[in-house]
């Protein structure tokens, strides 16, 4: 692919993203997104990818997320129980994979508050990346400080 073709493809993607952003902006009520899905844009997989758009919940906007099964059903208009169960299974499997594939999970203490666990994971990843060191080396430096700080709070 030539540089001109790459530039044209990038321009097409940027233009489509601008369209998607405009649609989502029009959905705002009093400057905030209402509960429900937002439009997303991506590309199909394969040799000749095509631009696609779809509706999806945006986890970066927690106020738009359903908080109950009935609210999910109302927002998505999905009423078929078998389809909802398939969504649950997909989400559960994805969540389990994410947890199992986390290389830092074995170093996180279950007794730590959720915010501490999240910050520990982030600190270890950032330190390991910034210093080009292993996860184990980063944990060896960071975990003792976390443990000490939590013990001091007791």
MDTraj code that builds the backbone (N, CA, C; nanometers):
import mdtraj as md
import numpy as np

residues = "UNK UNK UNK UNK UNK UNK UNK UNK UNK UNK UNK UNK UNK UNK UNK UNK UNK UNK UNK UNK UNK UNK UNK UNK UNK UNK UNK UNK UNK UNK UNK UNK UNK UNK UNK UNK UNK UNK UNK UNK UNK UNK UNK UNK UNK UNK UNK UNK UNK UNK UNK UNK UNK UNK UNK UNK UNK UNK UNK UNK UNK UNK UNK UNK UNK UNK UNK UNK UNK UNK UNK UNK UNK UNK UNK UNK UNK UNK UNK UNK UNK UNK UNK UNK UNK UNK UNK UNK UNK UNK UNK UNK UNK UNK UNK UNK UNK UNK UNK UNK UNK UNK UNK UNK UNK UNK UNK UNK UNK UNK UNK UNK UNK UNK UNK UNK UNK UNK UNK UNK UNK UNK UNK UNK UNK UNK UNK UNK UNK UNK UNK UNK UNK UNK UNK UNK UNK UNK UNK UNK UNK UNK UNK UNK UNK UNK UNK UNK UNK UNK UNK UNK UNK UNK".split()
xyz = np.array([
    [0.0845, -0.1172, 0.0000],
    [0.0000, 0.0000, 0.0000],
    [0.0895, 0.1242, 0.0000],
    [0.0602, 0.2176, -0.0884],
    [0.1423, 0.3381, -0.0991],
    [0.1102, 0.4353, 0.0147],
    [0.1963, 0.5337, 0.0324],
    [0.1740, 0.6331, 0.1365],
    [0.0454, 0.7114, 0.1114],
    [0.0142, 0.7371, -0.0148],
    [-0.1093, 0.8079, -0.0492],
    [-0.2324, 0.7246, -0.0136],
    [-0.2248, 0.5946, -0.0388],
    [-0.3368, 0.5060, -0.0055],
    [-0.3560, 0.4981, 0.1456],
    [-0.2461, 0.4918, 0.2182],
    [-0.2533, 0.4878, 0.3650],
    [-0.3139, 0.6180, 0.4164],
    [-0.2686, 0.7300, 0.3628],
    [-0.3214, 0.8608, 0.4048],
    [-0.4705, 0.8718, 0.3734],
    [-0.5110, 0.8231, 0.2565],
    [-0.6525, 0.8278, 0.2187],
    [-0.7364, 0.7408, 0.3120],
    [-0.6841, 0.6242, 0.3469],
    [-0.7559, 0.5343, 0.4375],
    [-0.7698, 0.5978, 0.5755],
    [-0.6611, 0.6581, 0.6244],
    [-0.6655, 0.7246, 0.7545],
    [-0.7631, 0.8413, 0.7532],
    [-0.7686, 0.9147, 0.6426],
    [-0.8618, 1.0271, 0.6303],
    [-1.0058, 0.9775, 0.6298],
    [-1.0306, 0.8668, 0.5618],
    [-1.1652, 0.8083, 0.5593],
    [-1.2069, 0.7645, 0.6992],
    [-1.1159, 0.6996, 0.7714],
    [-1.1463, 0.6575, 0.9090],
    [-1.1728, 0.7780, 0.9988],
    [-1.0920, 0.8811, 0.9857],
    [-1.1097, 1.0016, 1.0677],
    [-1.2428, 1.0694, 1.0362],
    [-1.2797, 1.0735, 0.9107],
    [-1.4070, 1.1350, 0.8716],
    [-1.5250, 1.0566, 0.9281],
    [-1.5164, 0.9252, 0.9215],
    [-1.6242, 0.8424, 0.9757],
    [-1.6332, 0.8581, 1.1270],
    [-1.5182, 0.8664, 1.1947],
    [-1.5187, 0.8859, 1.3396],
    [-1.5807, 1.0202, 1.3750],
    [-1.5559, 1.1214, 1.2939],
    [-1.6170, 1.2531, 1.3153],
    [-1.7686, 1.2430, 1.3029],
    [-1.8163, 1.1661, 1.2048],
    [-1.9615, 1.1445, 1.1893],
    [-2.0195, 1.0756, 1.3126],
    [-1.9526, 0.9717, 1.3577],
    [-1.9984, 0.8966, 1.4752],
    [-2.0019, 0.9879, 1.5980],
    [-1.8970, 1.0664, 1.6167],
    [-1.8920, 1.1591, 1.7303],
    [-2.0068, 1.2596, 1.7241],
    [-2.0391, 1.3072, 1.6035],
    [-2.1481, 1.4036, 1.5865],
    [-2.2827, 1.3406, 1.6238],
    [-2.3046, 1.2165, 1.5813],
    [-2.4282, 1.1462, 1.6165],
    [-2.4395, 1.1326, 1.7677],
    [-2.3299, 1.0924, 1.8318],
    [-2.3321, 1.0753, 1.9776],
    [-2.3533, 1.2083, 2.0493],
    [-2.2956, 1.3152, 1.9981],
    [-2.3139, 1.4481, 2.0596],
    [-2.4608, 1.4908, 2.0544],
    [-2.5283, 1.4580, 1.9447],
    [-2.6702, 1.4947, 1.9298],
    [-2.7586, 1.4209, 2.0296],
    [-2.7105, 1.3108, 2.0819],
    [-2.7880, 1.2325, 2.1779],
    [-2.7851, 1.2913, 2.3187],
    [-2.6920, 1.3816, 2.3426],
    [-2.6778, 1.4382, 2.4762],
    [-2.8028, 1.5166, 2.5162],
    [-2.8353, 1.5066, 2.6439],
    [-2.9450, 1.5813, 2.7028],
    [-2.8852, 1.6634, 2.8162],
    [-2.8993, 1.7942, 2.8088],
    [-2.8398, 1.8842, 2.9081],
    [-2.6897, 1.8579, 2.9243],
    [-2.6228, 1.8318, 2.8130],
    [-2.4779, 1.8134, 2.8152],
    [-2.4307, 1.6767, 2.8602],
    [-2.5229, 1.5842, 2.8878],
    [-2.4844, 1.4503, 2.9333],
    [-2.5484, 1.3447, 2.8439],
    [-2.4778, 1.2319, 2.8328],
    [-2.5351, 1.1210, 2.7587],
    [-2.6444, 1.0561, 2.8427],
    [-2.7577, 1.0228, 2.7807],
    [-2.8621, 0.9515, 2.8550],
    [-2.8257, 0.8038, 2.8691],
    [-2.9003, 0.7324, 2.9510],
    [-2.8775, 0.5878, 2.9634],
    [-2.8986, 0.5233, 2.8275],
    [-2.8140, 0.4259, 2.7971],
    [-2.8286, 0.3541, 2.6715],
    [-2.6972, 0.3413, 2.5978],
    [-2.7072, 0.2970, 2.4757],
    [-2.5894, 0.2712, 2.3944],
    [-2.5463, 0.3970, 2.3198],
    [-2.4223, 0.3942, 2.2769],
    [-2.3676, 0.4989, 2.1916],
    [-2.3160, 0.4334, 2.0641],
    [-2.3053, 0.5131, 1.9602],
    [-2.2570, 0.4620, 1.8328],
    [-2.1057, 0.4457, 1.8393],
    [-2.0575, 0.3358, 1.7858],
    [-1.9143, 0.3093, 1.7787],
    [-1.8767, 0.2817, 1.6341],
    [-1.7467, 0.2952, 1.6069],
    [-1.6967, 0.2714, 1.4737],
    [-1.5733, 0.1833, 1.4806],
    [-1.5579, 0.0955, 1.3849],
    [-1.4412, 0.0096, 1.3758],
    [-1.4298, -0.0445, 1.2349],
    [-1.3514, -0.1500, 1.2211],
    [-1.3341, -0.2114, 1.0901],
    [-1.3527, -0.3619, 1.1011],
    [-1.3996, -0.4198, 0.9923],
    [-1.4105, -0.5645, 0.9873],
    [-1.2708, -0.6232, 0.9844],
    [-1.2616, -0.7502, 1.0221],
    [-1.1332, -0.8194, 1.0151],
    [-1.1168, -0.8761, 0.8752],
    [-0.9956, -0.9098, 0.8422],
    [-0.9727, -0.9755, 0.7144],
    [-0.8830, -0.8958, 0.6217],
    [-0.8732, -0.9467, 0.5010],
    [-0.7799, -0.8919, 0.4030],
    [-0.8218, -0.7539, 0.3527],
    [-0.9512, -0.7301, 0.3411],
    [-1.0014, -0.6040, 0.2878],
    [-1.1008, -0.5435, 0.3876],
    [-1.0517, -0.4851, 0.4970],
    [-1.1422, -0.4381, 0.6016],
    [-1.2352, -0.3260, 0.5553],
    [-1.3579, -0.3322, 0.6054],
    [-1.4587, -0.2312, 0.5768],
    [-1.4938, -0.1593, 0.7064],
    [-1.5314, -0.0335, 0.6952],
    [-1.5724, 0.0422, 0.8127],
    [-1.7127, -0.0020, 0.8529],
    [-1.7304, -0.0261, 0.9829],
    [-1.8616, -0.0642, 1.0350],
    [-1.8936, 0.0233, 1.1561],
    [-2.0233, 0.0422, 1.1786],
    [-2.0686, 0.1125, 1.2990],
    [-2.1688, 0.0225, 1.3689],
    [-2.1782, 0.0381, 1.5011],
    [-2.2720, -0.0412, 1.5795],
    [-2.3023, 0.0314, 1.7093],
    [-2.4089, -0.0092, 1.7729],
    [-2.4467, 0.0449, 1.9029],
    [-2.3813, -0.0394, 2.0117],
    [-2.3261, 0.0267, 2.1140],
    [-2.2618, -0.0450, 2.2236],
    [-2.2675, 0.0402, 2.3495],
    [-2.2676, -0.0259, 2.4638],
    [-2.2574, 0.0467, 2.5899],
    [-2.1150, 0.0969, 2.6038],
    [-2.1007, 0.2200, 2.6502],
    [-1.9700, 0.2818, 2.6647],
    [-1.9346, 0.2871, 2.8127],
    [-1.8455, 0.1988, 2.8550],
    [-1.8086, 0.1890, 2.9964],
    [-1.7346, 0.3126, 3.0456],
    [-1.6860, 0.3961, 2.9547],
    [-1.6207, 0.5195, 2.9977],
    [-1.7225, 0.6254, 3.0406],
    [-1.8498, 0.5970, 3.0172],
    [-1.9593, 0.6838, 3.0617],
    [-2.0525, 0.6007, 3.1506],
    [-2.0145, 0.5795, 3.2767],
    [-2.0917, 0.4906, 3.3646],
    [-2.2380, 0.5318, 3.3820],
    [-2.2658, 0.6599, 3.3675],
    [-2.4034, 0.7058, 3.3828],
    [-2.4955, 0.6536, 3.2727],
    [-2.4386, 0.6033, 3.1628],
    [-2.5191, 0.5510, 3.0523],
    [-2.5476, 0.4014, 3.0661],
    [-2.4839, 0.3375, 3.1625],
    [-2.4921, 0.1920, 3.1754],
    [-2.6188, 0.1496, 3.2493],
    [-2.6799, 0.0399, 3.2059],
    [-2.7945, -0.0132, 3.2811],
    [-2.7464, -0.0695, 3.4151],
    [-2.8354, -0.0637, 3.5149],
    [-2.7986, -0.1134, 3.6472],
    [-2.8797, -0.2355, 3.6877],
    [-2.9689, -0.2780, 3.6015],
    [-3.0472, -0.3979, 3.6304],
    [-3.0783, -0.4701, 3.4993],
    [-3.1187, -0.5941, 3.5127],
    [-3.1539, -0.6728, 3.3944],
    [-3.2732, -0.6115, 3.3223],
    [-3.3727, -0.5688, 3.3964],
    [-3.4918, -0.5107, 3.3323],
    [-3.4554, -0.3807, 3.2594],
    [-3.3657, -0.3014, 3.3186],
    [-3.3232, -0.1782, 3.2519],
    [-3.2452, -0.2118, 3.1242],
    [-3.1586, -0.3132, 3.1302],
    [-3.0861, -0.3580, 3.0112],
    [-3.1849, -0.3976, 2.9016],
    [-3.2853, -0.4739, 2.9389],
    [-3.3848, -0.5200, 2.8421],
    [-3.4610, -0.4021, 2.7823],
    [-3.4944, -0.3035, 2.8639],
    [-3.5643, -0.1850, 2.8133],
    [-3.4765, -0.1047, 2.7179],
    [-3.3509, -0.0847, 2.7550],
    [-3.2609, -0.0029, 2.6744],
    [-3.2249, -0.0684, 2.5415],
    [-3.2082, -0.2003, 2.5421],
    [-3.1656, -0.2702, 2.4205],
    [-3.2818, -0.3248, 2.3387],
    [-3.3992, -0.3277, 2.3994],
    [-3.5196, -0.3856, 2.3358],
    [-3.5052, -0.5358, 2.3125],
    [-3.4112, -0.5986, 2.3836],
    [-3.3921, -0.7433, 2.3738],
    [-3.4791, -0.8082, 2.4811],
    [-3.5694, -0.8948, 2.4385],
    [-3.6594, -0.9615, 2.5315],
    [-3.6415, -1.1132, 2.5318],
    [-3.5682, -1.1660, 2.4342],
    [-3.5483, -1.3102, 2.4205],
    [-3.4519, -1.3612, 2.5282],
    [-3.5022, -1.4461, 2.6174],
    [-3.4230, -1.4943, 2.7300],
    [-3.2980, -1.5703, 2.6845],
    [-3.3089, -1.6517, 2.5806],
    [-3.1931, -1.7269, 2.5313],
    [-3.0834, -1.6326, 2.4815],
    [-3.1234, -1.5252, 2.4163],
    [-3.0261, -1.4277, 2.3669],
    [-2.9591, -1.3561, 2.4846],
    [-3.0367, -1.3206, 2.5851],
    [-2.9812, -1.2542, 2.7035],
    [-2.8826, -1.3468, 2.7748],
    [-2.9168, -1.4736, 2.7862],
    [-2.8259, -1.5698, 2.8485],
    [-2.6969, -1.5801, 2.7669],
    [-2.7066, -1.5759, 2.6349],
    [-2.5843, -1.5817, 2.5531],
    [-2.4980, -1.4585, 2.5784],
    [-2.5606, -1.3411, 2.5979],
    [-2.4852, -1.2203, 2.6331],
    [-2.4150, -1.2387, 2.7668],
    [-2.4861, -1.2947, 2.8631],
    [-2.4282, -1.3174, 2.9956],
    [-2.3094, -1.4131, 2.9883],
    [-2.3245, -1.5200, 2.9125],
    [-2.2166, -1.6180, 2.8987],
    [-2.0946, -1.5535, 2.8323],
    [-2.1174, -1.4770, 2.7248],
    [-2.0056, -1.4083, 2.6574],
    [-1.9340, -1.3141, 2.7542],
    [-2.0109, -1.2358, 2.8283],
    [-1.9516, -1.1421, 2.9234],
    [-1.8782, -1.2125, 3.0358],
    [-1.9386, -1.3190, 3.0867],
    [-1.8756, -1.3961, 3.1935],
    [-1.7436, -1.4572, 3.1451],
    [-1.7469, -1.5191, 3.0291],
    [-1.6258, -1.5808, 2.9743],
    [-1.5162, -1.4765, 2.9506],
    [-1.5536, -1.3622, 2.8980],
    [-1.4569, -1.2554, 2.8746],
    [-1.3971, -1.2065, 3.0063],
    [-1.4801, -1.1901, 3.1062],
    [-1.4340, -1.1454, 3.2372],
    [-1.3400, -1.2483, 3.3005],
    [-1.3735, -1.3737, 3.2899],
    [-1.2902, -1.4797, 3.3450],
    [-1.1554, -1.4864, 3.2733],
    [-1.1571, -1.4715, 3.1417],
    [-1.0327, -1.4719, 3.0654],
    [-0.9441, -1.3548, 3.1070],
    [-1.0051, -1.2372, 3.1194],
    [-0.9296, -1.1183, 3.1599],
    [-0.8633, -1.1410, 3.2952],
    [-0.9380, -1.1955, 3.3896],
    [-0.8823, -1.2207, 3.5229],
    [-0.7725, -1.3267, 3.5185],
    [-0.7953, -1.4332, 3.4426],
    [-0.6978, -1.5428, 3.4375],
    [-0.5702, -1.5032, 3.3641],
    [-0.5822, -1.4137, 3.2674],
    [-0.4657, -1.3776, 3.1869],
    [-0.3897, -1.2584, 3.2435],
    [-0.4322, -1.2070, 3.3571],
    [-0.3644, -1.0934, 3.4200],
    [-0.2368, -1.1425, 3.4869],
    [-0.1208, -1.1016, 3.4359],
    [0.0049, -1.1506, 3.4930],
    [0.0326, -1.0975, 3.6337],
    [-0.0421, -0.9991, 3.6762],
    [-0.0211, -0.9396, 3.8080],
    [-0.1152, -1.0008, 3.9116],
    [-0.2177, -1.0698, 3.8669],
    [-0.3211, -1.1216, 3.9573],
    [-0.2643, -1.2059, 4.0713],
    [-0.1633, -1.2850, 4.0438],
    [-0.1088, -1.3728, 4.1479],
    [-0.0416, -1.2952, 4.2610],
    [-0.0099, -1.1682, 4.2378],
    [0.0573, -1.0870, 4.3391],
    [-0.0384, -0.9976, 4.4178],
    [-0.1643, -0.9914, 4.3748],
    [-0.2633, -0.9062, 4.4393],
    [-0.3302, -0.9826, 4.5530],
    [-0.3361, -0.9200, 4.6685],
    [-0.4002, -0.9817, 4.7840],
    [-0.5506, -0.9558, 4.7776],
    [-0.6292, -1.0613, 4.7892],
    [-0.7750, -1.0483, 4.7824],
    [-0.8303, -0.9613, 4.8948],
    [-0.7586, -0.9522, 5.0048],
    [-0.8059, -0.8727, 5.1194],
    [-0.7866, -0.7224, 5.0984],
    [-0.7115, -0.6824, 4.9969],
    [-0.6906, -0.5407, 4.9716],
    [-0.8192, -0.4781, 4.9190],
    [-0.8445, -0.3528, 4.9543],
    [-0.9597, -0.2831, 4.8969],
    [-0.9475, -0.2761, 4.7439],
    [-1.0599, -0.2712, 4.6766],
    [-1.0621, -0.2734, 4.5297],
    [-0.9786, -0.1604, 4.4696],
    [-0.9868, -0.0416, 4.5269],
    [-0.9108, 0.0725, 4.4746],
    [-0.7602, 0.0489, 4.4872],
    [-0.7174, -0.0109, 4.5975],
    [-0.5752, -0.0427, 4.6165],
    [-0.5314, -0.1472, 4.5141],
    [-0.6152, -0.2486, 4.4914],
    [-0.5822, -0.3515, 4.3922],
    [-0.5641, -0.2881, 4.2545],
    [-0.6566, -0.2004, 4.2181],
    [-0.6507, -0.1343, 4.0877],
    [-0.5235, -0.0493, 4.0760],
    [-0.4943, 0.0283, 4.1788],
    [-0.3755, 0.1137, 4.1763],
    [-0.2460, 0.0321, 4.1763],
    [-0.2449, -0.0791, 4.2496],
    [-0.1282, -0.1670, 4.2514],
    [-0.1009, -0.2220, 4.1121],
    [-0.2053, -0.2723, 4.0474],
    [-0.1889, -0.3260, 3.9115],
    [-0.1321, -0.2189, 3.8180],
    [-0.1904, -0.0991, 3.8247],
    [-0.1469, 0.0085, 3.7377],
    [-0.0017, 0.0479, 3.7680],
    [0.0325, 0.0586, 3.8958],
    [0.1687, 0.0972, 3.9331],
    [0.2699, -0.0071, 3.8853],
    [0.2379, -0.1335, 3.9035],
    [0.3294, -0.2399, 3.8602],
    [0.3468, -0.2366, 3.7090],
    [0.2362, -0.2261, 3.6352],
    [0.2464, -0.2215, 3.4888],
    [0.3294, -0.1010, 3.4437],
    [0.2976, 0.0150, 3.4994],
    [0.3686, 0.1368, 3.4590],
    [0.5170, 0.1285, 3.4929],
    [0.5488, 0.0806, 3.6119],
    [0.6889, 0.0707, 3.6524],
    [0.7638, -0.0281, 3.5639],
    [0.7041, -0.1444, 3.5416],
    [0.7699, -0.2462, 3.4590],
    [0.7931, -0.1945, 3.3170],
    [0.6955, -0.1232, 3.2637],
    [0.7096, -0.0684, 3.1289],
    [0.8148, 0.0416, 3.1240],
    [0.8081, 0.1341, 3.2197],
    [0.8998, 0.2490, 3.2190],
    [1.0448, 0.2082, 3.2403],
    [1.0668, 0.1045, 3.3198],
    [1.2042, 0.0634, 3.3503],
    [1.2495, -0.0575, 3.2700],
    [1.1626, -0.1062, 3.1828],
    [1.1898, -0.2248, 3.1022],
    [1.2365, -0.3383, 3.1937],
    [1.1617, -0.3577, 3.3003],
    [1.1921, -0.4658, 3.3936],
    [1.0758, -0.5647, 3.3962],
    [1.0944, -0.6739, 3.4657],
    [0.9913, -0.7765, 3.4711],
    [0.8819, -0.7369, 3.5693],
    [0.7669, -0.8000, 3.5531],
    [0.6555, -0.7807, 3.6470],
    [0.7016, -0.8184, 3.7876],
    [0.7746, -0.9284, 3.7984],
    [0.8207, -0.9756, 3.9289],
    [0.9105, -0.8730, 3.9977],
    [1.0000, -0.8095, 3.9210],
    [1.0880, -0.7069, 3.9781],
    [1.0078, -0.5858, 4.0255],
    [0.9101, -0.5460, 3.9454],
    [0.8265, -0.4322, 3.9835],
    [0.7468, -0.4638, 4.1096],
    [0.6917, -0.5855, 4.1172],
    [0.6157, -0.6269, 4.2353],
    [0.7059, -0.6257, 4.3586],
    [0.8280, -0.6759, 4.3447],
    [0.9209, -0.6825, 4.4573],
    [0.9496, -0.5437, 4.5147],
    [0.9456, -0.4428, 4.4296],
    [0.9705, -0.3064, 4.4766],
    [0.8444, -0.2390, 4.5319],
    [0.7303, -0.2642, 4.4695],
    [0.6080, -0.1907, 4.5023],
    [0.5252, -0.2556, 4.6127],
    [0.5141, -0.3872, 4.6118],
    [0.4250, -0.4550, 4.7059],
    [0.4592, -0.4292, 4.8527],
    [0.5856, -0.4294, 4.8922],
    [0.6143, -0.4032, 5.0334],
    [0.5608, -0.2676, 5.0815],
    [0.5650, -0.1683, 4.9969],
    [0.5121, -0.0371, 5.0335],
    [0.3617, -0.0384, 5.0517],
    [0.2936, -0.1117, 4.9648],
    [0.1465, -0.1243, 4.9750],
    [0.1115, -0.1954, 5.1054],
    [0.1786, -0.3069, 5.1321],
    [0.1517, -0.3842, 5.2528],
    [0.1757, -0.2983, 5.3769],
    [0.2869, -0.2268, 5.3774],
    [0.3200, -0.1408, 5.4923],
    [0.2155, -0.0304, 5.5128],
    [0.1733, 0.0298, 5.4049],
    [0.0720, 0.1358, 5.4129],
    [-0.0610, 0.0818, 5.4646],
    [-0.0998, -0.0366, 5.4201],
    [-0.2256, -0.0955, 5.4673],
    [-0.2166, -0.1350, 5.6139],
    [-0.1027, -0.1855, 5.6570],
    [-0.0844, -0.2216, 5.7983],
    [-0.0894, -0.0970, 5.8866],
    [-0.0373, 0.0127, 5.8379],
    [-0.0389, 0.1375, 5.9149],
    [-0.1810, 0.1923, 5.9318],
    [-0.2684, 0.1604, 5.8383],
    [-0.4084, 0.2060, 5.8457],
    [-0.4886, 0.1273, 5.9481],
    [-0.4412, 0.0084, 5.9854],
    [-0.5166, -0.0787, 6.0769],
    [-0.5175, -0.0252, 6.2170],
])
top = md.Topology()
chain = top.add_chain()
for i, resn in enumerate(residues, 1):
    res = top.add_residue(resn, chain, resSeq=i)
    for name in ("N", "CA", "C"):
        top.add_atom(name, md.element.get_by_symbol(name[0]), res)
traj = md.Trajectory(xyz[None], top)
